[in-house]
Amino acid sequence: MKKRHAEWLKLTANTTSHPAPHPVLIRIFDLPGFETIERKLLLYTSARSELSPSLEFEVNDLSERTFGIIRNDTLFLLPIHYNSLHAASSERWKIEDEFNEHEDQYETSDATDDEAVTILASLGLDFNDSRGQPLRCTRYFCRQAEAAAKGLMGRMPDQAAANLEVWGSALEQAARVHMNKKRQA
């Protein structure tokens, strides 16, 4: 996978489909709820990376709170009569062209986690953990994150709220350490 990513990066390094990378990346792991989802994905996903219905509900809820949309909102909806159309009809071709045009907007659709992290980093979102590895939740949030970052739909997470959350957590940790030292003295 690393070799494939290196080849992909080499081939696309000179082509930029976006303006210069954002100077400050929004670290997704620091946003409220993502640390919990990471732990649950580690513990409760199946061998084939399938989500239980309750975990899928939590992923959708976190996506809604963070990006304002869920994954299904980014998918192309085929008209009800699509399956009844003849394969060679111009209306069916038109619908298929619209589908392809819609899917071409999402670079992360068929990307591996490593590739998706690179794409999202160019859009201002950091989907790496503290070790520099892609988050387990990347595959469940990449389309929503890309849609929000490109302005297609949804909204970007608030950087100030993320920084405030990190600062608050650090302050709580420092207070616990201080109180433990005080109790021991």
Backbone as JSON, one array per atom type, in Angstrom:
{
  "sequence": "MKKRHAEWLKLTANTTSHPAPHPVLIRIFDLPGFETIERKLLLYTSARSELSPSLEFEVNDLSERTFGIIRNDTLFLLPIHYNSLHAASSERWKIEDEFNEHEDQYETSDATDDEAVTILASLGLDFNDSRGQPLRCTRYFCRQAEAAAKGLMGRMPDQAAANLEVWGSALEQAARVHMNKKRQA",
  "N": [[0.83, -1.18, 0.0], [2.0, 1.21, 0.76], [3.83, 1.54, -1.29], [2.14, 1.89, -3.47], [0.92, 4.26, -2.71], [3.16, 5.96, -2.71], [3.82, 5.91, -5.44], [1.51, 7.06, -6.49], [1.65, 9.58, -5.31], [3.98, 10.52, -6.5], [3.19, 10.67, -9.17], [1.16, 12.56, -9.07], [2.28, 14.78, -7.96], [3.14, 17.07, -9.35], [0.86, 18.08, -10.4], [-1.68, 20.22, -9.53], [-4.79, 20.35, -8.21], [-5.97, 22.01, -6.55], [-5.73, 25.14, -4.76], [-2.82, 26.48, -3.01], [-1.71, 24.54, -0.18], [-3.44, 24.62, 2.97], [-2.26, 26.71, 5.59], [-2.63, 26.14, 8.34], [-3.69, 23.2, 9.62], [-6.78, 21.65, 10.4], [-7.0, 19.61, 13.04], [-8.48, 16.64, 13.12], [-8.71, 14.61, 15.05], [-8.65, 16.01, 17.42], [-11.1, 17.2, 17.6], [-14.33, 17.33, 19.2], [-15.6, 14.17, 20.14], [-14.29, 12.5, 18.28], [-12.11, 11.05, 19.32], [-13.4, 9.21, 20.93], [-14.91, 7.79, 19.01], [-12.8, 6.67, 17.56], [-11.71, 4.87, 19.46], [-13.92, 3.17, 19.78], [-14.17, 2.13, 17.19], [-11.83, 0.68, 17.06], [-12.38, -1.3, 18.93], [-14.93, -2.43, 18.26], [-15.39, -3.0, 15.51], [-15.93, -5.27, 12.79], [-14.08, -8.04, 11.31], [-14.16, -7.5, 8.64], [-14.38, -4.81, 8.54], [-16.94, -3.86, 8.99], [-19.64, -1.96, 10.3], [-21.5, -2.0, 13.32], [-25.05, -1.54, 13.73], [-25.57, 0.33, 15.81], [-23.1, 1.6, 16.13], [-22.79, 2.66, 13.6], [-24.86, 4.51, 13.67], [-23.79, 6.26, 15.6], [-21.53, 7.19, 14.22], [-22.78, 8.55, 12.09], [-24.15, 10.49, 13.58], [-22.02, 11.93, 14.74], [-20.83, 12.85, 12.4], [-22.84, 14.51, 11.42], [-22.93, 16.44, 13.47], [-20.33, 17.5, 13.24], [-19.73, 18.09, 10.47], [-22.17, 18.79, 9.39], [-23.49, 17.19, 7.62], [-24.22, 13.8, 6.52], [-22.72, 10.74, 5.33], [-24.45, 9.58, 3.38], [-25.69, 11.81, 2.36], [-23.9, 12.77, 0.52], [-23.98, 11.09, -1.59], [-25.0, 10.17, -4.93], [-28.31, 10.29, -6.0], [-30.2, 8.06, -7.72], [-32.82, 8.39, -10.11], [-36.16, 7.16, -9.55], [-37.25, 5.79, -11.72], [-35.06, 4.86, -13.1], [-34.03, 2.17, -13.35], [-35.94, 1.03, -15.0], [-35.49, 2.07, -17.46], [-34.36, 1.66, -20.83], [-31.21, 0.24, -21.71], [-29.86, 1.54, -23.75], [-31.03, 4.0, -23.97], [-31.31, 7.54, -24.35], [-31.97, 9.06, -22.14], [-31.2, 7.47, -19.97], [-28.43, 7.45, -20.4], [-27.91, 10.12, -19.99], [-28.5, 10.36, -17.26], [-26.53, 8.67, -16.25], [-24.27, 10.1, -17.01], [-24.6, 12.36, -15.39], [-24.33, 11.11, -12.9], [-21.64, 10.23, -13.05], [-20.37, 12.72, -13.27], [-21.05, 13.81, -10.82], [-19.74, 12.02, -9.02], [-17.1, 12.43, -9.77], [-16.39, 14.71, -8.46], [-15.5, 13.98, -5.98], [-12.55, 13.16, -4.76], [-11.69, 11.4, -2.85], [-13.23, 9.14, -2.98], [-12.52, 6.56, -4.1], [-10.12, 6.25, -2.91], [-7.38, 4.99, -0.93], [-6.89, 4.83, 2.65], [-4.47, 6.17, 3.28], [-4.09, 7.69, 0.95], [-6.42, 9.23, 1.01], [-5.99, 10.73, 3.34], [-3.85, 12.33, 2.53], [-5.06, 13.79, 0.45], [-7.1, 15.12, 1.89], [-5.53, 16.6, 3.63], [-4.48, 18.48, 1.91], [-6.68, 20.0, 1.67], [-6.98, 21.19, 4.07], [-7.51, 19.65, 6.33], [-6.56, 17.48, 8.9], [-6.25, 14.16, 9.15], [-4.69, 12.41, 10.63], [-3.37, 10.34, 13.27], [-1.74, 10.62, 16.51], [0.65, 9.33, 16.02], [1.08, 9.71, 13.39], [-0.26, 8.1, 11.65], [-3.05, 7.18, 9.52], [-6.32, 7.97, 10.73], [-8.64, 5.56, 12.04], [-11.23, 6.12, 11.46], [-11.24, 7.46, 9.09], [-12.17, 6.45, 6.59], [-14.9, 6.55, 6.99], [-15.58, 9.2, 7.2], [-14.41, 10.69, 5.18], [-15.64, 11.5, 2.7], [-17.63, 13.33, 3.54], [-16.05, 15.23, 4.8], [-14.47, 16.1, 2.66], [-16.47, 17.17, 0.98], [-17.38, 19.29, 2.57], [-15.02, 20.79, 2.83], [-14.51, 21.54, 0.2], [-16.68, 23.08, -0.28], [-18.99, 22.05, -1.36], [-21.18, 20.99, 0.0], [-22.55, 21.01, 3.34], [-20.55, 21.93, 6.23], [-17.41, 23.31, 7.36], [-15.51, 22.15, 10.19], [-15.2, 24.09, 13.19], [-12.26, 25.78, 13.75], [-11.48, 27.26, 15.99], [-13.11, 26.19, 18.0], [-12.09, 23.62, 18.09], [-9.45, 24.11, 18.95], [-10.03, 25.24, 21.43], [-11.19, 23.07, 22.72], [-8.98, 21.3, 22.9], [-7.29, 22.85, 24.49], [-8.87, 23.04, 26.82], [-8.96, 20.32, 27.59], [-6.24, 19.88, 28.15], [-5.94, 21.64, 30.27], [-7.67, 20.47, 32.17], [-6.31, 18.06, 32.59], [-3.89, 19.02, 33.69], [-4.9, 20.13, 36.04], [-5.82, 17.8, 37.36], [-3.37, 16.45, 37.76], [-2.11, 18.29, 39.44], [-3.85, 18.27, 41.67], [-3.53, 15.6, 42.49], [-0.83, 15.6, 43.27], [-0.99, 17.38, 45.37], [-2.61, 16.0, 47.17], [-0.95, 13.88, 47.82], [1.06, 15.11, 49.21]],
  "CA": [[0.0, 0.0, 0.0], [2.87, 2.37, 0.8], [4.41, 1.69, -2.62], [1.08, 2.45, -4.31], [0.77, 5.67, -2.32], [4.35, 6.68, -3.19], [3.68, 6.07, -6.89], [0.43, 8.01, -6.71], [2.15, 10.89, -4.93], [4.95, 10.91, -7.52], [2.47, 11.0, -10.39], [0.3, 13.73, -8.89], [2.99, 15.85, -7.24], [3.26, 18.27, -10.18], [-0.46, 18.58, -10.78], [-2.43, 20.7, -8.38], [-6.18, 20.62, -8.53], [-6.41, 22.93, -5.52], [-4.73, 26.15, -4.47], [-1.79, 26.1, -2.05], [-2.24, 23.92, 1.03], [-3.78, 25.5, 4.09], [-1.14, 26.78, 6.51], [-2.98, 25.5, 9.6], [-4.64, 22.11, 9.41], [-7.71, 21.33, 11.49], [-6.7, 18.24, 13.47], [-9.77, 15.98, 13.33], [-8.68, 13.84, 16.3], [-8.86, 16.93, 18.53], [-12.49, 17.65, 17.63], [-15.14, 16.56, 20.14], [-16.23, 12.93, 19.7], [-13.49, 11.66, 17.4], [-11.3, 10.12, 20.11], [-14.33, 8.15, 21.34], [-15.21, 6.97, 17.83], [-11.58, 5.9, 17.25], [-11.65, 3.76, 20.4], [-15.0, 2.22, 19.48], [-13.83, 1.44, 15.94], [-10.78, -0.28, 17.4], [-12.94, -2.41, 19.7], [-16.19, -3.02, 17.84], [-15.59, -3.28, 14.09], [-15.72, -6.67, 12.43], [-12.86, -8.31, 10.55], [-14.33, -6.9, 7.31], [-14.58, -3.37, 8.78], [-18.36, -3.52, 8.99], [-20.09, -1.3, 11.51], [-22.77, -2.42, 13.9], [-26.03, -0.46, 13.55], [-25.42, 1.39, 16.83], [-21.88, 2.35, 15.82], [-23.1, 3.43, 12.39], [-25.66, 5.65, 14.13], [-22.87, 7.2, 16.25], [-20.71, 7.81, 13.16], [-23.64, 9.52, 11.4], [-24.42, 11.58, 14.51], [-20.8, 12.75, 14.82], [-20.68, 13.5, 11.1], [-23.84, 15.58, 11.38], [-22.49, 17.5, 14.39], [-19.06, 18.09, 12.81], [-19.75, 18.6, 9.1], [-23.51, 19.19, 9.0], [-24.01, 16.21, 6.66], [-23.78, 12.42, 6.7], [-22.17, 10.17, 4.09], [-25.51, 9.38, 2.4], [-25.99, 13.1, 1.73], [-22.94, 13.02, -0.56], [-24.17, 10.1, -2.66], [-25.9, 10.53, -6.02], [-29.57, 9.56, -5.94], [-30.74, 7.71, -9.03], [-34.28, 8.52, -10.18], [-36.89, 5.91, -9.32], [-37.5, 5.09, -12.97], [-33.78, 4.56, -13.76], [-33.92, 0.74, -13.68], [-36.89, 0.66, -16.04], [-35.04, 2.63, -18.73], [-33.57, 0.8, -21.71], [-29.78, 0.49, -21.55], [-29.36, 2.42, -24.82], [-31.84, 5.21, -24.06], [-30.55, 8.77, -24.11], [-32.25, 9.51, -20.78], [-30.34, 6.68, -19.08], [-27.06, 7.95, -20.59], [-27.84, 11.44, -19.35], [-28.45, 10.12, -15.83], [-25.21, 8.11, -15.96], [-23.32, 11.21, -17.1], [-24.77, 13.15, -14.17], [-23.73, 10.32, -11.83], [-20.18, 10.3, -13.18], [-19.97, 14.09, -12.97], [-21.18, 13.97, -9.36], [-18.69, 11.24, -8.35], [-15.79, 13.0, -10.08], [-16.12, 15.79, -7.5], [-14.96, 13.39, -4.76], [-11.29, 12.47, -5.01], [-11.48, 10.39, -1.82], [-14.17, 8.03, -3.14], [-11.85, 5.28, -4.3], [-8.77, 6.36, -2.35], [-7.07, 4.27, 0.3], [-6.83, 5.75, 3.79], [-3.28, 7.01, 3.13], [-4.35, 8.65, -0.12], [-7.46, 10.15, 1.47], [-5.37, 11.64, 4.3], [-3.08, 13.3, 1.74], [-6.02, 14.66, -0.24], [-7.77, 15.97, 2.87], [-4.53, 17.54, 4.16], [-4.39, 19.59, 0.95], [-7.9, 20.78, 1.84], [-6.95, 21.82, 5.38], [-7.96, 18.74, 7.38], [-5.56, 16.49, 9.3], [-6.86, 12.92, 9.6], [-3.67, 11.55, 11.2], [-3.34, 10.23, 14.72], [-0.53, 11.2, 17.1], [1.8, 8.63, 15.46], [1.18, 10.03, 11.97], [-1.01, 7.1, 10.88], [-4.44, 7.6, 9.27], [-7.32, 7.57, 11.72], [-9.5, 4.45, 11.62], [-12.51, 6.67, 11.01], [-11.05, 8.21, 7.84], [-13.05, 5.95, 5.52], [-16.3, 6.85, 7.29], [-15.79, 10.65, 7.22], [-13.65, 11.4, 4.14], [-16.51, 12.16, 1.72], [-18.26, 14.49, 4.16], [-15.0, 16.22, 5.02], [-14.12, 16.66, 1.35], [-17.58, 18.0, 0.51], [-17.38, 20.52, 3.36], [-13.81, 21.57, 2.52], [-14.64, 22.09, -1.16], [-17.85, 23.94, -0.33], [-20.07, 21.41, -2.11], [-22.29, 20.91, 0.94], [-22.09, 20.9, 4.71], [-19.72, 23.03, 6.76], [-16.14, 22.93, 7.95], [-15.5, 22.27, 11.64], [-14.68, 25.35, 13.68], [-10.9, 25.65, 14.26], [-11.42, 27.83, 17.33], [-13.71, 25.22, 18.92], [-11.14, 22.51, 18.23], [-8.36, 24.58, 19.8], [-10.58, 25.41, 22.78], [-11.37, 21.72, 23.28], [-7.65, 20.8, 23.25], [-6.83, 23.65, 25.62], [-9.66, 22.62, 27.97], [-8.49, 18.99, 27.99], [-4.91, 20.05, 28.75], [-6.15, 22.29, 31.56], [-8.23, 19.46, 33.06], [-5.22, 17.13, 32.91], [-2.98, 19.72, 34.6], [-5.59, 20.24, 37.33], [-5.8, 16.47, 37.99], [-2.0, 16.21, 38.21], [-1.88, 19.19, 40.59], [-4.61, 17.78, 42.82], [-2.91, 14.36, 42.95], [0.39, 15.98, 43.97], [-1.4, 18.05, 46.6], [-3.11, 14.95, 48.05], [0.17, 13.06, 48.25], [1.96, 15.88, 50.1]],
  "C": [[0.88, 1.25, 0.0], [3.49, 2.63, -0.56], [3.4, 2.33, -3.56], [0.89, 3.94, -4.01], [1.95, 6.5, -2.83], [4.27, 6.92, -4.69], [2.61, 7.11, -7.21], [0.91, 9.43, -6.42], [3.14, 11.41, -5.97], [4.24, 11.37, -8.8], [1.66, 12.28, -10.26], [0.99, 14.9, -8.24], [3.04, 17.15, -8.04], [1.93, 18.84, -10.6], [-1.19, 19.01, -9.53], [-3.85, 21.03, -8.82], [-6.75, 21.63, -7.54], [-5.35, 24.01, -5.35], [-3.73, 25.64, -3.42], [-2.41, 25.49, -0.79], [-2.47, 24.94, 2.14], [-2.62, 25.53, 5.08], [-1.41, 26.07, 7.83], [-4.04, 24.44, 9.32], [-5.53, 21.95, 10.64], [-7.47, 19.87, 11.83], [-8.0, 17.58, 13.91], [-9.81, 15.24, 14.67], [-8.95, 14.72, 17.51], [-10.31, 17.43, 18.63], [-13.31, 16.77, 18.57], [-15.76, 15.32, 19.49], [-15.35, 12.01, 18.89], [-12.6, 10.68, 18.16], [-12.17, 8.93, 20.54], [-14.64, 7.22, 20.17], [-14.0, 6.12, 17.45], [-11.48, 4.68, 18.17], [-12.72, 2.71, 20.08], [-14.74, 1.47, 18.18], [-12.75, 0.38, 16.18], [-11.39, -1.52, 18.06], [-14.09, -3.15, 19.01], [-16.38, -3.24, 16.34], [-15.28, -4.74, 13.8], [-14.43, -6.81, 11.63], [-12.94, -7.69, 9.15], [-14.65, -5.41, 7.39], [-16.04, -2.95, 8.66], [-18.74, -2.92, 10.33], [-21.38, -1.91, 12.01], [-23.76, -1.27, 13.71], [-25.87, 0.67, 14.58], [-24.18, 2.24, 16.57], [-22.07, 3.19, 14.56], [-23.93, 4.67, 12.74], [-24.75, 6.7, 14.78], [-21.99, 7.92, 15.24], [-21.54, 8.87, 12.43], [-23.94, 10.73, 12.29], [-23.21, 12.51, 14.62], [-20.55, 13.5, 13.51], [-21.63, 14.69, 10.98], [-23.42, 16.76, 12.26], [-21.24, 18.22, 13.88], [-19.16, 18.78, 11.46], [-21.13, 19.06, 8.62], [-24.17, 18.26, 8.0], [-23.55, 14.82, 7.07], [-23.33, 11.9, 5.34], [-23.25, 10.03, 3.0], [-25.91, 10.68, 1.7], [-25.08, 13.38, 0.54], [-23.11, 12.07, -1.74], [-25.17, 10.61, -3.7], [-27.15, 9.67, -5.92], [-30.08, 9.32, -7.36], [-32.25, 7.91, -9.01], [-34.96, 7.15, -10.04], [-37.06, 5.11, -10.6], [-36.21, 4.67, -13.7], [-33.69, 3.1, -14.21], [-34.88, 0.3, -14.78], [-36.49, 1.21, -17.42], [-34.22, 1.62, -19.52], [-32.1, 1.21, -21.63], [-29.23, 1.47, -22.59], [-30.16, 3.72, -24.93], [-30.99, 6.44, -23.71], [-30.79, 9.3, -22.69], [-31.38, 8.78, -19.77], [-28.89, 7.16, -19.19], [-26.87, 9.29, -19.9], [-27.72, 11.29, -17.83], [-27.08, 9.57, -15.43], [-24.13, 9.18, -16.06], [-23.39, 12.1, -15.86], [-24.15, 12.43, -12.97], [-22.21, 10.42, -11.87], [-19.66, 11.7, -12.85], [-20.02, 14.35, -11.46], [-20.03, 13.25, -8.65], [-17.3, 11.78, -8.63], [-15.42, 14.15, -9.15], [-15.39, 15.27, -6.26], [-13.7, 12.58, -5.08], [-11.07, 11.33, -4.02], [-12.36, 9.16, -1.99], [-13.49, 6.68, -3.22], [-10.44, 5.26, -3.71], [-8.61, 5.46, -1.13], [-7.01, 5.3, 1.43], [-5.64, 6.69, 3.68], [-3.5, 8.09, 2.07], [-5.37, 9.69, 0.32], [-6.89, 11.17, 2.46], [-4.58, 12.72, 3.56], [-3.99, 14.29, 1.04], [-6.67, 15.63, 0.74], [-6.8, 16.97, 3.51], [-4.38, 18.73, 3.22], [-5.61, 20.49, 1.03], [-8.0, 21.41, 3.24], [-7.39, 20.95, 6.54], [-6.92, 17.67, 7.65], [-6.25, 15.27, 9.89], [-5.82, 11.93, 10.1], [-3.82, 11.48, 12.71], [-2.02, 10.79, 15.23], [0.74, 10.54, 16.58], [1.99, 8.92, 13.97], [0.48, 9.03, 11.07], [-2.42, 7.61, 10.63], [-5.37, 7.12, 10.38], [-8.16, 6.43, 11.17], [-10.81, 4.96, 11.03], [-12.41, 7.39, 9.67], [-12.03, 7.76, 6.76], [-14.51, 6.31, 5.74], [-16.61, 8.35, 7.22], [-15.17, 11.38, 6.03], [-14.55, 12.11, 3.12], [-17.15, 13.42, 2.29], [-17.24, 15.6, 4.35], [-14.61, 16.89, 3.71], [-15.22, 17.58, 0.83], [-17.61, 19.33, 1.26], [-16.19, 21.4, 3.0], [-13.89, 22.22, 1.15], [-15.85, 23.01, -1.31], [-19.0, 23.35, -1.13], [-21.34, 21.34, -1.28], [-21.72, 20.78, 2.34], [-21.26, 22.1, 5.13], [-18.43, 22.46, 7.33], [-16.24, 23.02, 9.47], [-14.81, 23.57, 12.05], [-13.31, 25.14, 14.31], [-10.8, 26.16, 15.69], [-12.0, 26.86, 18.36], [-12.77, 24.04, 19.14], [-9.99, 22.9, 19.14], [-8.81, 24.74, 21.24], [-10.75, 24.07, 23.47], [-10.02, 21.15, 23.72], [-7.13, 21.54, 24.47], [-7.56, 23.25, 26.89], [-9.22, 21.26, 28.49], [-7.14, 19.08, 28.69], [-5.04, 20.68, 30.13], [-6.72, 21.32, 32.58], [-7.15, 18.49, 33.52], [-4.26, 17.76, 33.91], [-3.61, 19.86, 35.99], [-5.6, 18.9, 38.06], [-4.41, 16.17, 38.55], [-1.71, 17.05, 39.46], [-2.59, 18.68, 41.84], [-4.02, 16.47, 43.37], [-1.64, 14.65, 43.73], [0.04, 16.58, 45.32], [-1.88, 17.02, 47.62], [-1.96, 14.12, 48.63], [1.07, 13.8, 49.25], [1.46, 15.98, 51.51]]
}
